[in-house]
C-alpha cells in the first residue's frame, strides 16, 4: 500500500523531472538561435561594403540584423 509520503515524494520527483526537461528544452532552443545568428553574421560578413550598401545597410548593422532588432 502506498503511503501519503511516498505519493508526495513521487509527485515532487515528477515535478522536478518536468522542470529539468523544460530547462533542457529551452537551452537547446537557445543554442539553435545562437547558431542561426552566427550563421547569418558569418554570411553577411562575406559581402563587400558595396554589396551591403545595395541591400540598404552597412557593416555596423549586421549584429542588429542577426538578432532581428534591425529597423530601417
Predicted model as a PDB file, atoms N, CA, C, CB and O in Angstrom, pLDDT in the B-factor column:
MODEL        1                                                                  
ATOM      1  N   UNK A   1       0.839  -1.172   0.000  1.00 53.00           N  
ATOM      2  CA  UNK A   1       0.000   0.000   0.000  1.00 53.00           C  
ATOM      3  C   UNK A   1       0.893   1.247   0.000  1.00 53.00           C  
ATOM      4  CB  UNK A   1      -0.959  -0.008   1.220  1.00 53.00           C  
ATOM      5  O   UNK A   1       1.881   1.319   0.730  1.00 53.00           O  
ATOM      6  N   UNK A   2       0.539   2.185  -0.799  1.00 61.00           N  
ATOM      7  CA  UNK A   2       1.300   3.415  -0.928  1.00 61.00           C  
ATOM      8  C   UNK A   2       0.912   4.387   0.175  1.00 61.00           C  
ATOM      9  CB  UNK A   2       1.079   4.048  -2.307  1.00 61.00           C  
ATOM     10  O   UNK A   2      -0.264   4.644   0.436  1.00 61.00           O  
ATOM     11  N   UNK A   3       1.946   4.912   0.806  1.00 70.00           N  
ATOM     12  CA  UNK A   3       1.676   5.877   1.863  1.00 70.00           C  
ATOM     13  C   UNK A   3       1.584   7.277   1.247  1.00 70.00           C  
ATOM     14  CB  UNK A   3       2.781   5.822   2.964  1.00 70.00           C  
ATOM     15  O   UNK A   3       1.966   7.502   0.099  1.00 70.00           O  
ATOM     16  N   UNK A   4       1.074   8.188   2.036  1.00 58.00           N  
ATOM     17  CA  UNK A   4       0.950   9.575   1.597  1.00 58.00           C  
ATOM     18  C   UNK A   4       2.332  10.160   1.313  1.00 58.00           C  
ATOM     19  CB  UNK A   4       0.213  10.422   2.660  1.00 58.00           C  
ATOM     20  O   UNK A   4       2.501  10.893   0.338  1.00 58.00           O  
ATOM     21  N   UNK A   5       3.310   9.849   2.142  1.00 66.00           N  
ATOM     22  CA  UNK A   5       4.667  10.368   1.957  1.00 66.00           C  
ATOM     23  C   UNK A   5       5.258   9.862   0.636  1.00 66.00           C  
ATOM     24  CB  UNK A   5       5.572   9.955   3.144  1.00 66.00           C  
ATOM     25  O   UNK A   5       5.896  10.630  -0.085  1.00 66.00           O  
ATOM     26  N   UNK A   6       5.052   8.581   0.311  1.00 67.00           N  
ATOM     27  CA  UNK A   6       5.572   8.031  -0.938  1.00 67.00           C  
ATOM     28  C   UNK A   6       4.907   8.708  -2.134  1.00 67.00           C  
ATOM     29  CB  UNK A   6       5.350   6.507  -0.992  1.00 67.00           C  
ATOM     30  O   UNK A   6       5.568   9.018  -3.125  1.00 67.00           O  
ATOM     31  N   UNK A   7       3.628   8.930  -2.037  1.00 68.00           N  
ATOM     32  CA  UNK A   7       2.892   9.589  -3.114  1.00 68.00           C  
ATOM     33  C   UNK A   7       3.390  11.014  -3.318  1.00 68.00           C  
ATOM     34  CB  UNK A   7       1.388   9.593  -2.812  1.00 68.00           C  
ATOM     35  O   UNK A   7       3.569  11.461  -4.451  1.00 68.00           O  
ATOM     36  N   UNK A   8       3.612  11.722  -2.220  1.00 69.00           N  
ATOM     37  CA  UNK A   8       4.112  13.092  -2.309  1.00 69.00           C  
ATOM     38  C   UNK A   8       5.526  13.111  -2.871  1.00 69.00           C  
ATOM     39  CB  UNK A   8       4.079  13.770  -0.932  1.00 69.00           C  
ATOM     40  O   UNK A   8       5.870  13.995  -3.656  1.00 69.00           O  
ATOM     41  N   UNK A   9       6.355  12.134  -2.474  1.00 69.00           N  
ATOM     42  CA  UNK A   9       7.725  12.061  -2.994  1.00 69.00           C  
ATOM     43  C   UNK A   9       7.716  11.845  -4.499  1.00 69.00           C  
ATOM     44  CB  UNK A   9       8.510  10.932  -2.303  1.00 69.00           C  
ATOM     45  O   UNK A   9       8.516  12.442  -5.220  1.00 69.00           O  
ATOM     46  N   UNK A  10       6.799  10.981  -4.984  1.00 76.00           N  
ATOM     47  CA  UNK A  10       6.693  10.759  -6.425  1.00 76.00           C  
ATOM     48  C   UNK A  10       6.223  12.026  -7.140  1.00 76.00           C  
ATOM     49  CB  UNK A  10       5.729   9.597  -6.717  1.00 76.00           C  
ATOM     50  O   UNK A  10       6.699  12.337  -8.233  1.00 76.00           O  
ATOM     51  N   UNK A  11       5.302  12.749  -6.532  1.00 80.00           N  
ATOM     52  CA  UNK A  11       4.805  13.987  -7.122  1.00 80.00           C  
ATOM     53  C   UNK A  11       5.917  15.025  -7.217  1.00 80.00           C  
ATOM     54  CB  UNK A  11       3.634  14.537  -6.302  1.00 80.00           C  
ATOM     55  O   UNK A  11       6.054  15.708  -8.233  1.00 80.00           O  
ATOM     56  N   UNK A  12       6.701  15.139  -6.162  1.00 75.00           N  
ATOM     57  CA  UNK A  12       7.825  16.090  -6.161  1.00 75.00           C  
ATOM     58  C   UNK A  12       8.861  15.669  -7.193  1.00 75.00           C  
ATOM     59  CB  UNK A  12       8.476  16.181  -4.752  1.00 75.00           C  
ATOM     60  O   UNK A  12       9.388  16.513  -7.919  1.00 75.00           O  
ATOM     61  N   UNK A  13       9.160  14.382  -7.268  1.00 77.00           N  
ATOM     62  CA  UNK A  13      10.143  13.891  -8.233  1.00 77.00           C  
ATOM     63  C   UNK A  13       9.671  14.158  -9.657  1.00 77.00           C  
ATOM     64  CB  UNK A  13      10.398  12.387  -8.029  1.00 77.00           C  
ATOM     65  O   UNK A  13      10.471  14.550 -10.507  1.00 77.00           O  
ATOM     66  N   UNK A  14       8.404  13.956  -9.925  1.00 83.00           N  
ATOM     67  CA  UNK A  14       7.859  14.197 -11.267  1.00 83.00           C  
ATOM     68  C   UNK A  14       7.914  15.685 -11.602  1.00 83.00           C  
ATOM     69  CB  UNK A  14       6.403  13.679 -11.367  1.00 83.00           C  
ATOM     70  O   UNK A  14       8.242  16.069 -12.725  1.00 83.00           O  
ATOM     71  N   UNK A  15       7.588  16.518 -10.613  1.00 78.00           N  
ATOM     72  CA  UNK A  15       7.648  17.964 -10.786  1.00 78.00           C  
ATOM     73  C   UNK A  15       9.074  18.393 -11.131  1.00 78.00           C  
ATOM     74  CB  UNK A  15       7.159  18.686  -9.512  1.00 78.00           C  
ATOM     75  O   UNK A  15       9.274  19.194 -12.044  1.00 78.00           O  
ATOM     76  N   UNK A  16      10.058  17.872 -10.416  1.00 80.00           N  
ATOM     77  CA  UNK A  16      11.459  18.217 -10.670  1.00 80.00           C  
ATOM     78  C   UNK A  16      11.909  17.701 -12.033  1.00 80.00           C  
ATOM     79  CB  UNK A  16      12.362  17.647  -9.566  1.00 80.00           C  
ATOM     80  O   UNK A  16      12.620  18.398 -12.756  1.00 80.00           O  
ATOM     81  N   UNK A  17      11.504  16.494 -12.385  1.00 82.00           N  
ATOM     82  CA  UNK A  17      11.876  15.934 -13.685  1.00 82.00           C  
ATOM     83  C   UNK A  17      11.298  16.781 -14.817  1.00 82.00           C  
ATOM     84  CB  UNK A  17      11.389  14.473 -13.806  1.00 82.00           C  
ATOM     85  O   UNK A  17      11.982  17.044 -15.807  1.00 82.00           O  
ATOM     86  N   UNK A  18      10.054  17.206 -14.679  1.00 83.00           N  
ATOM     87  CA  UNK A  18       9.435  18.075 -15.693  1.00 83.00           C  
ATOM     88  C   UNK A  18      10.189  19.395 -15.795  1.00 83.00           C  
ATOM     89  CB  UNK A  18       7.947  18.336 -15.356  1.00 83.00           C  
ATOM     90  O   UNK A  18      10.391  19.920 -16.890  1.00 83.00           O  
ATOM     91  N   UNK A  19      10.600  19.926 -14.651  1.00 83.00           N  
ATOM     92  CA  UNK A  19      11.350  21.183 -14.646  1.00 83.00           C  
ATOM     93  C   UNK A  19      12.687  21.047 -15.351  1.00 83.00           C  
ATOM     94  CB  UNK A  19      11.569  21.657 -13.223  1.00 83.00           C  
ATOM     95  O   UNK A  19      13.085  21.932 -16.107  1.00 83.00           O  
ATOM     96  N   UNK A  20      13.377  19.951 -15.109  1.00 85.00           N  
ATOM     97  CA  UNK A  20      14.673  19.710 -15.757  1.00 85.00           C  
ATOM     98  C   UNK A  20      14.482  19.580 -17.262  1.00 85.00           C  
ATOM     99  CB  UNK A  20      15.351  18.435 -15.185  1.00 85.00           C  
ATOM    100  O   UNK A  20      15.272  20.124 -18.033  1.00 85.00           O  
ATOM    101  N   UNK A  21      13.451  18.871 -17.688  1.00 88.00           N  
ATOM    102  CA  UNK A  21      13.185  18.727 -19.117  1.00 88.00           C  
ATOM    103  C   UNK A  21      12.873  20.081 -19.747  1.00 88.00           C  
ATOM    104  CB  UNK A  21      12.021  17.752 -19.352  1.00 88.00           C  
ATOM    105  O   UNK A  21      13.307  20.363 -20.865  1.00 88.00           O  
ATOM    106  N   UNK A  22      12.135  20.906 -19.045  1.00 88.00           N  
ATOM    107  CA  UNK A  22      11.785  22.227 -19.555  1.00 88.00           C  
ATOM    108  C   UNK A  22      13.038  23.092 -19.716  1.00 88.00           C  
ATOM    109  CB  UNK A  22      10.776  22.915 -18.616  1.00 88.00           C  
ATOM    110  O   UNK A  22      13.201  23.767 -20.732  1.00 88.00           O  
ATOM    111  N   UNK A  23      13.904  23.071 -18.733  1.00 88.00           N  
ATOM    112  CA  UNK A  23      15.145  23.851 -18.794  1.00 88.00           C  
ATOM    113  C   UNK A  23      16.008  23.346 -19.942  1.00 88.00           C  
ATOM    114  CB  UNK A  23      15.923  23.767 -17.452  1.00 88.00           C  
ATOM    115  O   UNK A  23      16.589  24.140 -20.683  1.00 88.00           O  
ATOM    116  N   UNK A  24      16.093  22.032 -20.091  1.00 89.00           N  
ATOM    117  CA  UNK A  24      16.900  21.457 -21.172  1.00 89.00           C  
ATOM    118  C   UNK A  24      16.336  21.861 -22.528  1.00 89.00           C  
ATOM    119  CB  UNK A  24      16.954  19.921 -21.054  1.00 89.00           C  
ATOM    120  O   UNK A  24      17.099  22.218 -23.425  1.00 89.00           O  
ATOM    121  N   UNK A  25      15.033  21.812 -22.697  1.00 90.00           N  
ATOM    122  CA  UNK A  25      14.408  22.186 -23.969  1.00 90.00           C  
ATOM    123  C   UNK A  25      14.671  23.657 -24.287  1.00 90.00           C  
ATOM    124  CB  UNK A  25      12.891  21.913 -23.928  1.00 90.00           C  
ATOM    125  O   UNK A  25      14.955  24.002 -25.434  1.00 90.00           O  
ATOM    126  N   UNK A  26      14.579  24.522 -23.283  1.00 92.00           N  
ATOM    127  CA  UNK A  26      14.854  25.947 -23.514  1.00 92.00           C  
ATOM    128  C   UNK A  26      16.307  26.167 -23.885  1.00 92.00           C  
ATOM    129  CB  UNK A  26      14.502  26.773 -22.273  1.00 92.00           C  
ATOM    130  O   UNK A  26      16.606  27.011 -24.730  1.00 92.00           O  
ATOM    131  N   UNK A  27      17.228  25.416 -23.262  1.00 94.00           N  
ATOM    132  CA  UNK A  27      18.657  25.531 -23.559  1.00 94.00           C  
ATOM    133  C   UNK A  27      18.941  25.095 -24.998  1.00 94.00           C  
ATOM    134  CB  UNK A  27      19.485  24.683 -22.568  1.00 94.00           C  
ATOM    135  O   UNK A  27      19.686  25.763 -25.714  1.00 94.00           O  
ATOM    136  N   UNK A  28      18.355  23.989 -25.416  1.00 94.00           N  
ATOM    137  CA  UNK A  28      18.541  23.506 -26.785  1.00 94.00           C  
ATOM    138  C   UNK A  28      18.004  24.526 -27.781  1.00 94.00           C  
ATOM    139  CB  UNK A  28      17.842  22.143 -26.985  1.00 94.00           C  
ATOM    140  O   UNK A  28      18.639  24.783 -28.805  1.00 94.00           O  
ATOM    141  N   UNK A  29      16.855  25.106 -27.497  1.00 95.00           N  
ATOM    142  CA  UNK A  29      16.281  26.131 -28.375  1.00 95.00           C  
ATOM    143  C   UNK A  29      17.174  27.368 -28.426  1.00 95.00           C  
ATOM    144  CB  UNK A  29      14.869  26.518 -27.897  1.00 95.00           C  
ATOM    145  O   UNK A  29      17.365  27.954 -29.492  1.00 95.00           O  
ATOM    146  N   UNK A  30      17.720  27.764 -27.278  1.00 96.00           N  
ATOM    147  CA  UNK A  30      18.624  28.916 -27.217  1.00 96.00           C  
ATOM    148  C   UNK A  30      19.866  28.662 -28.063  1.00 96.00           C  
ATOM    149  CB  UNK A  30      19.025  29.218 -25.757  1.00 96.00           C  
ATOM    150  O   UNK A  30      20.300  29.537 -28.811  1.00 96.00           O  
ATOM    151  N   UNK A  31      20.434  27.474 -27.946  1.00 97.00           N  
ATOM    152  CA  UNK A  31      21.637  27.150 -28.720  1.00 97.00           C  
ATOM    153  C   UNK A  31      21.335  27.180 -30.219  1.00 97.00           C  
ATOM    154  CB  UNK A  31      22.187  25.764 -28.313  1.00 97.00           C  
ATOM    155  O   UNK A  31      22.194  27.579 -31.005  1.00 97.00           O  
ATOM    156  N   UNK A  32      20.152  26.773 -30.625  1.00 97.00           N  
ATOM    157  CA  UNK A  32      19.770  26.814 -32.037  1.00 97.00           C  
ATOM    158  C   UNK A  32      19.668  28.262 -32.519  1.00 97.00           C  
ATOM    159  CB  UNK A  32      18.429  26.077 -32.258  1.00 97.00           C  
ATOM    160  O   UNK A  32      20.091  28.580 -33.631  1.00 97.00           O  
ATOM    161  N   UNK A  33      19.111  29.129 -31.690  1.00 96.00           N  
ATOM    162  CA  UNK A  33      19.004  30.556 -32.043  1.00 96.00           C  
ATOM    163  C   UNK A  33      20.392  31.169 -32.178  1.00 96.00           C  
ATOM    164  CB  UNK A  33      18.178  31.329 -30.979  1.00 96.00           C  
ATOM    165  O   UNK A  33      20.653  31.916 -33.120  1.00 96.00           O  
ATOM    166  N   UNK A  34      21.277  30.858 -31.245  1.00 96.00           N  
ATOM    167  CA  UNK A  34      22.640  31.393 -31.296  1.00 96.00           C  
ATOM    168  C   UNK A  34      23.360  30.905 -32.551  1.00 96.00           C  
ATOM    169  CB  UNK A  34      23.431  30.985 -30.035  1.00 96.00           C  
ATOM    170  O   UNK A  34      24.060  31.682 -33.201  1.00 96.00           O  
ATOM    171  N   UNK A  35      23.200  29.646 -32.895  1.00 97.00           N  
ATOM    172  CA  UNK A  35      23.835  29.096 -34.098  1.00 97.00           C  
ATOM    173  C   UNK A  35      23.311  29.795 -35.353  1.00 97.00           C  
ATOM    174  CB  UNK A  35      23.586  27.576 -34.193  1.00 97.00           C  
ATOM    175  O   UNK A  35      24.082  30.093 -36.266  1.00 97.00           O  
ATOM    176  N   UNK A  36      22.017  30.053 -35.399  1.00 97.00           N  
ATOM    177  CA  UNK A  36      21.432  30.739 -36.557  1.00 97.00           C  
ATOM    178  C   UNK A  36      21.952  32.175 -36.656  1.00 97.00           C  
ATOM    179  CB  UNK A  36      19.890  30.736 -36.465  1.00 97.00           C  
ATOM    180  O   UNK A  36      22.240  32.655 -37.752  1.00 97.00           O  
ATOM    181  N   UNK A  37      22.070  32.854 -35.531  1.00 96.00           N  
ATOM    182  CA  UNK A  37      22.616  34.223 -35.540  1.00 96.00           C  
ATOM    183  C   UNK A  37      24.052  34.230 -36.041  1.00 96.00           C  
ATOM    184  CB  UNK A  37      22.549  34.847 -34.130  1.00 96.00           C  
ATOM    185  O   UNK A  37      24.443  35.106 -36.813  1.00 96.00           O  
ATOM    186  N   UNK A  38      24.829  33.259 -35.604  1.00 97.00           N  
ATOM    187  CA  UNK A  38      26.218  33.173 -36.072  1.00 97.00           C  
ATOM    188  C   UNK A  38      26.276  32.912 -37.569  1.00 97.00           C  
ATOM    189  CB  UNK A  38      26.972  32.071 -35.320  1.00 97.00           C  
ATOM    190  O   UNK A  38      27.103  33.487 -38.276  1.00 97.00           O  
ATOM    191  N   UNK A  39      25.390  32.037 -38.049  1.00 97.00           N  
ATOM    192  CA  UNK A  39      25.363  31.721 -39.479  1.00 97.00           C  
ATOM    193  C   UNK A  39      25.033  32.969 -40.295  1.00 97.00           C  
ATOM    194  CB  UNK A  39      24.336  30.604 -39.769  1.00 97.00           C  
ATOM    195  O   UNK A  39      25.677  33.241 -41.309  1.00 97.00           O  
ATOM    196  N   UNK A  40      24.034  33.719 -39.854  1.00 96.00           N  
ATOM    197  CA  UNK A  40      23.638  34.951 -40.545  1.00 96.00           C  
ATOM    198  C   UNK A  40      24.788  35.950 -40.535  1.00 96.00           C  
ATOM    199  CB  UNK A  40      22.382  35.572 -39.886  1.00 96.00           C  
ATOM    200  O   UNK A  40      25.106  36.551 -41.561  1.00 96.00           O  
ATOM    201  N   UNK A  41      25.406  36.124 -39.378  1.00 97.00           N  
ATOM    202  CA  UNK A  41      26.524  37.063 -39.263  1.00 97.00           C  
ATOM    203  C   UNK A  41      27.666  36.656 -40.181  1.00 97.00           C  
ATOM    204  CB  UNK A  41      27.017  37.143 -37.813  1.00 97.00           C  
ATOM    205  O   UNK A  41      28.223  37.490 -40.894  1.00 97.00           O  
ATOM    206  N   UNK A  42      28.014  35.376 -40.162  1.00 97.00           N  
ATOM    207  CA  UNK A  42      29.104  34.876 -40.998  1.00 97.00           C  
ATOM    208  C   UNK A  42      28.810  35.126 -42.481  1.00 97.00           C  
ATOM    209  CB  UNK A  42      29.328  33.372 -40.743  1.00 97.00           C  
ATOM    210  O   UNK A  42      29.688  35.558 -43.228  1.00 97.00           O  
ATOM    211  N   UNK A  43      27.586  34.854 -42.896  1.00 97.00           N  
ATOM    212  CA  UNK A  43      27.239  35.045 -44.299  1.00 97.00           C  
ATOM    213  C   UNK A  43      27.283  36.520 -44.685  1.00 97.00           C  
ATOM    214  CB  UNK A  43      25.856  34.469 -44.585  1.00 97.00           C  
ATOM    215  O   UNK A  43      27.843  36.864 -45.726  1.00 97.00           O  
ATOM    216  N   UNK A  44      26.708  37.386 -43.875  1.00 96.00           N  
ATOM    217  CA  UNK A  44      26.705  38.812 -44.203  1.00 96.00           C  
ATOM    218  C   UNK A  44      28.105  39.409 -44.193  1.00 96.00           C  
ATOM    219  CB  UNK A  44      25.824  39.567 -43.230  1.00 96.00           C  
ATOM    220  O   UNK A  44      28.384  40.348 -44.938  1.00 96.00           O  
ATOM    221  N   UNK A  45      28.980  38.876 -43.361  1.00 96.00           N  
ATOM    222  CA  UNK A  45      30.346  39.391 -43.310  1.00 96.00           C  
ATOM    223  C   UNK A  45      31.128  39.064 -44.591  1.00 96.00           C  
ATOM    224  CB  UNK A  45      31.072  38.817 -42.095  1.00 96.00           C  
ATOM    225  O   UNK A  45      32.161  39.679 -44.859  1.00 96.00           O  
ATOM    226  N   UNK A  46      30.643  38.109 -45.372  1.00 97.00           N  
ATOM    227  CA  UNK A  46      31.334  37.789 -46.625  1.00 97.00           C  
ATOM    228  C   UNK A  46      31.014  38.809 -47.720  1.00 97.00           C  
ATOM    229  CB  UNK A  46      30.951  36.382 -47.095  1.00 97.00           C  
ATOM    230  O   UNK A  46      31.712  38.861 -48.732  1.00 97.00           O  
ATOM    231  N   UNK A  47      29.967  39.620 -47.533  1.00 97.00           N  
ATOM    232  CA  UNK A  47      29.584  40.619 -48.524  1.00 97.00           C  
ATOM    233  C   UNK A  47      30.538  41.809 -48.452  1.00 97.00           C  
ATOM    234  CB  UNK A  47      28.123  41.076 -48.304  1.00 97.00           C  
ATOM    235  O   UNK A  47      31.051  42.150 -47.387  1.00 97.00           O  
ATOM    236  N   UNK A  48      30.762  42.427 -49.597  1.00 96.00           N  
ATOM    237  CA  UNK A  48      31.575  43.642 -49.618  1.00 96.00           C  
ATOM    238  C   UNK A  48      30.735  44.809 -49.112  1.00 96.00           C  
ATOM    239  CB  UNK A  48      32.119  43.931 -51.051  1.00 96.00           C  
ATOM    240  O   UNK A  48      29.513  44.706 -49.006  1.00 96.00           O  
ATOM    241  N   UNK A  49      31.401  45.919 -48.800  1.00 96.00           N  
ATOM    242  CA  UNK A  49      30.678  47.104 -48.342  1.00 96.00           C  
ATOM    243  C   UNK A  49      29.714  47.609 -49.421  1.00 96.00           C  
ATOM    244  CB  UNK A  49      31.668  48.215 -47.951  1.00 96.00           C  
ATOM    245  O   UNK A  49      28.622  48.084 -49.111  1.00 96.00           O  
ATOM    246  N   UNK A  50      30.122  47.503 -50.674  1.00 97.00           N  
ATOM    247  CA  UNK A  50      29.245  47.935 -51.773  1.00 97.00           C  
ATOM    248  C   UNK A  50      28.005  47.045 -51.874  1.00 97.00           C  
ATOM    249  CB  UNK A  50      30.011  47.919 -53.109  1.00 97.00           C  
ATOM    250  O   UNK A  50      26.900  47.540 -52.096  1.00 97.00           O  
ATOM    251  N   UNK A  51      28.189  45.735 -51.713  1.00 97.00           N  
ATOM    252  CA  UNK A  51      27.042  44.819 -51.767  1.00 97.00           C  
ATOM    253  C   UNK A  51      26.080  45.079 -50.607  1.00 97.00           C  
ATOM    254  CB  UNK A  51      27.522  43.352 -51.738  1.00 97.00           C  
ATOM    255  O   UNK A  51      24.862  45.055 -50.781  1.00 97.00           O  
ATOM    256  N   UNK A  52      26.638  45.325 -49.429  1.00 96.00           N  
ATOM    257  CA  UNK A  52      25.794  45.642 -48.282  1.00 96.00           C  
ATOM    258  C   UNK A  52      25.025  46.943 -48.517  1.00 96.00           C  
ATOM    259  CB  UNK A  52      26.643  45.748 -47.006  1.00 96.00           C  
ATOM    260  O   UNK A  52      23.848  47.048 -48.174  1.00 96.00           O  
ATOM    261  N   UNK A  53      25.702  47.929 -49.104  1.00 96.00           N  
ATOM    262  CA  UNK A  53      25.051  49.211 -49.385  1.00 96.00           C  
ATOM    263  C   UNK A  53      23.904  49.026 -50.385  1.00 96.00           C  
ATOM    264  CB  UNK A  53      26.079  50.231 -49.932  1.00 96.00           C  
ATOM    265  O   UNK A  53      22.871  49.685 -50.272  1.00 96.00           O  
ATOM    266  N   UNK A  54      24.083  48.137 -51.355  1.00 96.00           N  
ATOM    267  CA  UNK A  54      22.999  47.858 -52.306  1.00 96.00           C  
ATOM    268  C   UNK A  54      21.787  47.270 -51.596  1.00 96.00           C  
ATOM    269  CB  UNK A  54      23.481  46.896 -53.404  1.00 96.00           C  
ATOM    270  O   UNK A  54      20.648  47.493 -52.007  1.00 96.00           O  
ATOM    271  N   UNK A  55      22.037  46.519 -50.529  1.00 93.00           N  
ATOM    272  CA  UNK A  55      20.946  45.938 -49.752  1.00 93.00           C  
ATOM    273  C   UNK A  55      20.332  46.957 -48.792  1.00 93.00           C  
ATOM    274  CB  UNK A  55      21.443  44.726 -48.975  1.00 93.00           C  
ATOM    275  O   UNK A  55      19.264  46.722 -48.227  1.00 93.00           O  
ATOM    276  N   UNK A  56      21.009  48.078 -48.615  1.00 93.00           N  
ATOM    277  CA  UNK A  56      20.448  49.150 -47.807  1.00 93.00           C  
ATOM    278  C   UNK A  56      20.949  49.229 -46.386  1.00 93.00           C  
ATOM    279  CB  UNK A  56      19.008  49.016 -47.778  1.00 93.00           C  
ATOM    280  O   UNK A  56      20.315  49.870 -45.548  1.00 93.00           O  
ATOM    281  N   UNK A  57      22.079  48.592 -46.086  1.00 92.00           N  
ATOM    282  CA  UNK A  57      22.630  48.717 -44.743  1.00 92.00           C  
ATOM    283  C   UNK A  57      24.143  48.629 -44.774  1.00 92.00           C  
ATOM    284  CB  UNK A  57      22.059  47.641 -43.824  1.00 92.00           C  
ATOM    285  O   UNK A  57      24.741  48.299 -45.799  1.00 92.00           O  
ATOM    286  N   UNK A  58      24.758  48.931 -43.630  1.00 95.00           N  
ATOM    287  CA  UNK A  58      26.211  48.919 -43.542  1.00 95.00           C  
ATOM    288  C   UNK A  58      26.668  47.743 -42.680  1.00 95.00           C  
ATOM    289  CB  UNK A  58      26.734  50.254 -42.964  1.00 95.00           C  
ATOM    290  O   UNK A  58      25.861  47.019 -42.098  1.00 95.00           O  
ATOM    291  N   UNK A  59      27.944  47.584 -42.623  1.00 96.00           N  
ATOM    292  CA  UNK A  59      28.534  46.507 -41.828  1.00 96.00           C  
ATOM    293  C   UNK A  59      28.180  46.645 -40.340  1.00 96.00           C  
ATOM    294  CB  UNK A  59      30.058  46.497 -42.005  1.00 96.00           C  
ATOM    295  O   UNK A  59      28.084  45.644 -39.630  1.00 96.00           O  
ATOM    296  N   UNK A  60      27.988  47.871 -39.877  1.00 95.00           N  
ATOM    297  CA  UNK A  60      27.627  48.105 -38.479  1.00 95.00           C  
ATOM    298  C   UNK A  60      26.221  47.611 -38.145  1.00 95.00           C  
ATOM    299  CB  UNK A  60      27.733  49.580 -38.161  1.00 95.00           C  
ATOM    300  O   UNK A  60      25.891  47.420 -36.974  1.00 95.00           O  
ATOM    301  N   UNK A  61      25.399  47.405 -39.163  1.00 96.00           N  
ATOM    302  CA  UNK A  61      24.027  46.934 -38.958  1.00 96.00           C  
ATOM    303  C   UNK A  61      23.938  45.411 -38.804  1.00 96.00           C  
ATOM    304  CB  UNK A  61      23.155  47.377 -40.118  1.00 96.00           C  
ATOM    305  O   UNK A  61      22.899  44.897 -38.391  1.00 96.00           O  
ATOM    306  N   UNK A  62      24.992  44.699 -39.124  1.00 96.00           N  
ATOM    307  CA  UNK A  62      24.943  43.236 -39.147  1.00 96.00           C  
ATOM    308  C   UNK A  62      24.528  42.626 -37.803  1.00 96.00           C  
ATOM    309  CB  UNK A  62      26.295  42.691 -39.549  1.00 96.00           C  
ATOM    310  O   UNK A  62      23.684  41.729 -37.804  1.00 96.00           O  
ATOM    311  N   UNK A  63      25.069  43.057 -36.659  1.00 95.00           N  
ATOM    312  CA  UNK A  63      24.604  42.450 -35.399  1.00 95.00           C  
ATOM    313  C   UNK A  63      23.102  42.618 -35.168  1.00 95.00           C  
ATOM    314  CB  UNK A  63      25.357  43.056 -34.231  1.00 95.00           C  
ATOM    315  O   UNK A  63      22.439  41.697 -34.690  1.00 95.00           O  
ATOM    316  N   UNK A  64      22.568  43.785 -35.506  1.00 96.00           N  
ATOM    317  CA  UNK A  64      21.129  44.014 -35.331  1.00 96.00           C  
ATOM    318  C   UNK A  64      20.316  43.158 -36.296  1.00 96.00           C  
ATOM    319  CB  UNK A  64      20.792  45.497 -35.536  1.00 96.00           C  
ATOM    320  O   UNK A  64      19.235  42.682 -35.948  1.00 96.00           O  
ATOM    321  N   UNK A  65      20.826  42.966 -37.491  1.00 95.00           N  
ATOM    322  CA  UNK A  65      20.133  42.117 -38.460  1.00 95.00           C  
ATOM    323  C   UNK A  65      20.106  40.677 -37.952  1.00 95.00           C  
ATOM    324  CB  UNK A  65      20.817  42.193 -39.853  1.00 95.00           C  
ATOM    325  O   UNK A  65      19.077  40.005 -38.019  1.00 95.00           O  
ATOM    326  N   UNK A  66      21.249  40.211 -37.446  1.00 95.00           N  
ATOM    327  CA  UNK A  66      21.347  38.825 -36.968  1.00 95.00           C  
ATOM    328  C   UNK A  66      20.434  38.561 -35.763  1.00 95.00           C  
ATOM    329  CB  UNK A  66      22.797  38.502 -36.595  1.00 95.00           C  
ATOM    330  O   UNK A  66      19.903  37.460 -35.618  1.00 95.00           O  
ATOM    331  N   UNK A  67      20.253  39.557 -34.911  1.00 94.00           N  
ATOM    332  CA  UNK A  67      19.407  39.369 -33.731  1.00 94.00           C  
ATOM    333  C   UNK A  67      17.937  39.671 -34.015  1.00 94.00           C  
ATOM    334  CB  UNK A  67      19.898  40.249 -32.598  1.00 94.00           C  
ATOM    335  O   UNK A  67      17.066  39.390 -33.192  1.00 94.00           O  
ATOM    336  N   UNK A  68      17.673  40.246 -35.189  1.00 93.00           N  
ATOM    337  CA  UNK A  68      16.287  40.550 -35.547  1.00 93.00           C  
ATOM    338  C   UNK A  68      15.781  41.872 -34.996  1.00 93.00           C  
ATOM    339  CB  UNK A  68      15.401  39.458 -35.071  1.00 93.00           C  
ATOM    340  O   UNK A  68      14.574  42.112 -34.963  1.00 93.00           O  
ATOM    341  N   UNK A  69      16.699  42.732 -34.562  1.00 94.00           N  
ATOM    342  CA  UNK A  69      16.291  44.014 -33.998  1.00 94.00           C  
ATOM    343  C   UNK A  69      16.518  45.175 -34.971  1.00 94.00           C  
ATOM    344  CB  UNK A  69      17.043  44.272 -32.705  1.00 94.00           C  
ATOM    345  O   UNK A  69      16.268  46.329 -34.622  1.00 94.00           O  
ATOM    346  N   UNK A  70      16.988  44.883 -36.180  1.00 92.00           N  
ATOM    347  CA  UNK A  70      17.281  45.944 -37.162  1.00 92.00           C  
ATOM    348  C   UNK A  70      15.984  46.611 -37.624  1.00 92.00           C  
ATOM    349  CB  UNK A  70      18.053  45.365 -38.385  1.00 92.00           C  
ATOM    350  O   UNK A  70      15.002  45.943 -37.950  1.00 92.00           O  
ATOM    351  N   UNK A  71      16.007  47.927 -37.645  1.00 89.00           N  
ATOM    352  CA  UNK A  71      14.881  48.713 -38.145  1.00 89.00           C  
ATOM    353  C   UNK A  71      15.416  49.709 -39.147  1.00 89.00           C  
ATOM    354  CB  UNK A  71      14.120  49.435 -36.988  1.00 89.00           C  
ATOM    355  O   UNK A  71      16.444  50.342 -38.909  1.00 89.00           O  
ATOM    356  N   UNK A  72      14.728  49.855 -40.267  1.00 81.00           N  
ATOM    357  CA  UNK A  72      15.151  50.853 -41.280  1.00 81.00           C  
ATOM    358  C   UNK A  72      14.621  52.195 -40.936  1.00 81.00           C  
ATOM    359  CB  UNK A  72      14.686  50.467 -42.680  1.00 81.00           C  
ATOM    360  O   UNK A  72      14.866  53.159 -41.661  1.00 81.00           O  
TER     361      UNK A  72                                                      
ENDMDL                                                                          
END                                                                             
